[in-house]
Amino acid sequence: MEGVTVVDHPLVRHKLTLMRDRTRSTKGFRQLLNEIGMLLCYEVTRDLPTELIEVQTPIATMRAPVLAGKKLVFAPILRAGAGFLDAMLDLVPSARVAHIGLYRDPETLQAVEYYFKAPADVAERLVIVIDPMLATANSAIAAIDLLKQRGARDLRFVCLLAAPEGIHRLQAAHPEVRIWTAAIDEGLNEHSYIVPGLGDAGDRMYGTR
């Protein structure tokens, strides 16, 4: 799909298979989500701009690349998006963090906001929105709407699994936002869960129902 990058690295595919297993423990699921989060972060930041600076190695002086411009912002959609955050901050420890609290209304399936806080200068930074599942895309669309209202202009979306329906809806609402995912599954069931999927990522992360 245009505008969608499927990160099909063998390690990502292997870890995702382990996460799909319904017998995987809460601890194991959380650890695997953290590991895949780091690998996805590596891919979504592959084209960050760099500039050359002068450094003195133990042997000689040289010009070498460092990241250029404002530090980026990670924007996890709570609660499940927090499962990616620590791994991504390990890779980019100077990144800022926006928190977006949304829950899905069980009747309408619409995203309901309960918390939102972002850096004051979010308009000047690349914002990477993170959430393990892109199912109906209601939460993703609502999160990006909130960030745009705050002034964000350069946004990307990272998820673990995506349904074709969610991809189409997100692209219809925000066509300029590129998507990175570990896999695109078959579709949604009657309860709007991804099939075959891996269940509710938040519940499996935290041992809740």
URBELCOR-V524791 format. One record per backbone hydrogen bond with DSSP energy under -0.5 kcal/mol. NH is the residue of the N-H (numbers start at 1). CO is the residue of the C=O. E is the energy in kcal/mol with one decimal. If there is no record, write none. Layout:
nh = {NH | NH}
co = {CO | CO}
e = {E | E}
This chain:
nh = {4 | 5 | 6 | 7 | 7 | 8 | 13 | 14 | 15 | 16 | 17 | 18 | 19 | 20 | 21 | 24 | 29 | 30 | 31 | 32 | 33 | 34 | 35 | 36 | 37 | 38 | 39 | 40 | 41 | 42 | 43 | 44 | 45 | 46 | 48 | 51 | 53 | 55 | 57 | 57 | 62 | 64 | 66 | 68 | 73 | 74 | 75 | 76 | 77 | 78 | 78 | 81 | 82 | 83 | 84 | 85 | 86 | 88 | 89 | 90 | 91 | 92 | 95 | 96 | 98 | 99 | 100 | 101 | 101 | 102 | 102 | 103 | 105 | 105 | 109 | 112 | 114 | 115 | 117 | 122 | 124 | 125 | 127 | 128 | 128 | 129 | 129 | 130 | 131 | 134 | 135 | 141 | 142 | 143 | 144 | 145 | 146 | 147 | 148 | 149 | 150 | 151 | 152 | 154 | 155 | 156 | 157 | 158 | 159 | 160 | 161 | 162 | 163 | 164 | 167 | 168 | 169 | 170 | 171 | 172 | 173 | 174 | 177 | 178 | 178 | 179 | 180 | 181 | 182 | 182 | 183 | 185 | 185 | 186 | 187 | 189 | 192 | 195 | 201 | 204 | 205 | 206 | 207 | 208}
co = {1 | 179 | 4 | 5 | 181 | 6 | 9 | 10 | 11 | 12 | 13 | 14 | 15 | 16 | 17 | 21 | 25 | 26 | 27 | 28 | 29 | 30 | 31 | 32 | 33 | 34 | 35 | 36 | 37 | 38 | 39 | 40 | 41 | 43 | 45 | 66 | 64 | 62 | 55 | 60 | 55 | 53 | 51 | 49 | 126 | 96 | 128 | 98 | 130 | 76 | 100 | 77 | 79 | 80 | 81 | 81 | 82 | 84 | 85 | 86 | 87 | 88 | 92 | 72 | 74 | 117 | 76 | 99 | 115 | 78 | 100 | 112 | 103 | 110 | 105 | 103 | 101 | 101 | 99 | 119 | 121 | 122 | 154 | 73 | 126 | 127 | 156 | 75 | 158 | 161 | 133 | 137 | 138 | 139 | 140 | 141 | 142 | 143 | 144 | 145 | 146 | 148 | 147 | 125 | 153 | 127 | 178 | 129 | 180 | 132 | 132 | 183 | 134 | 185 | 163 | 164 | 165 | 166 | 167 | 168 | 169 | 170 | 174 | 155 | 176 | 3 | 157 | 5 | 159 | 160 | 160 | 162 | 183 | 195 | 195 | 193 | 189 | 187 | 199 | 200 | 201 | 202 | 203 | 203}
e = {-1.7 | -3.1 | -0.6 | -0.7 | -3.0 | -1.3 | -2.5 | -2.5 | -2.4 | -2.5 | -2.0 | -1.9 | -1.9 | -1.8 | -0.9 | -1.9 | -2.9 | -2.5 | -2.3 | -2.3 | -2.4 | -2.0 | -2.2 | -2.7 | -2.2 | -1.6 | -1.6 | -2.8 | -2.2 | -1.9 | -1.3 | -2.6 | -1.5 | -1.4 | -1.7 | -2.6 | -2.6 | -2.9 | -0.7 | -2.9 | -2.6 | -2.7 | -2.4 | -2.3 | -2.9 | -2.6 | -2.9 | -0.7 | -2.5 | -0.8 | -3.0 | -2.6 | -1.5 | -2.1 | -1.5 | -0.7 | -0.7 | -1.9 | -2.6 | -1.8 | -1.2 | -2.5 | -2.0 | -2.4 | -2.7 | -2.6 | -1.8 | -0.5 | -3.6 | -1.2 | -0.7 | -1.9 | -0.6 | -2.8 | -2.6 | -2.9 | -2.6 | -1.4 | -2.2 | -1.5 | -2.1 | -1.5 | -2.9 | -3.2 | -0.5 | -0.7 | -3.2 | -1.9 | -2.1 | -2.3 | -0.6 | -2.8 | -2.2 | -2.7 | -2.3 | -2.5 | -2.2 | -2.1 | -2.7 | -2.3 | -1.3 | -1.2 | -2.4 | -0.5 | -0.7 | -2.2 | -2.5 | -2.9 | -2.6 | -1.7 | -2.6 | -1.7 | -2.6 | -0.6 | -2.2 | -2.5 | -2.1 | -2.6 | -2.6 | -1.9 | -2.0 | -3.0 | -1.8 | -0.7 | -0.7 | -2.6 | -2.6 | -2.4 | -0.6 | -0.9 | -0.7 | -2.4 | -0.6 | -1.0 | -1.4 | -2.2 | -2.0 | -3.1 | -0.8 | -2.4 | -2.1 | -2.0 | -1.6 | -1.4}
